Amino acid sequence: MSQDNLLDRIAIDPNICHGSPYIRGHQIWVSLILDYLAGGSTIEQIIEIYPELETEDILACLAYSTEANRCSSVERQLHMKHEVELSK
């Protein structure tokens, strides 16, 4: 499954999950799944806890995190470059 297809499984709606990214159709926060993974849980263990999820939902959370980090990193670099130019 491509990165774009995985990202289609993630949604952001200000009226759902307080505007935090969530798994489309499940109202389970992306950050919750990432916390489980960071804590050492496997995909299989997470699916045991949330049997309505599929492996691709967990992978979508990772894809979202990667994309969010990439965008944040680019924004920081552009901001730092702008600050340097202003200080000249």
Beta strands, then each sheet from edge to edge (+ up, - down):
strand 1: 10-11
strand 2: 22-23
strand 3: 28-29
sheet 1: 1+ 2- 3+
end
